[in-house]
């Protein structure tokens, strides 16, 4: 990682992972799921910033740009773009959904945390290799 912004995105990703774990431990699945997504989101932004010199402007933009970069770099696990999209759904439910069934399950939140930990670690390792 060569850019200060990239380092800052990873600091934010690690903070979000910490928050996700604390929320899950306290059985707050919506907050845990949202934080897990945000951890992956910030790691994706780090990759985008490192490669393009700019951040994407929206959640959709991050997912699209990350998917494009993943196709160009075979070292990026092909599951990661799909994970980012699925994890966004947890955030969307937590932030916007109302009514019966509009909740995040604790099991789903914990799975998202595991996926986010893998995602953040892999993208960080990739960027450290390419210094």
Order of alpha helices (4+ residues) and beta strands (2+ residues): alpha-alpha-alpha-alpha-alpha
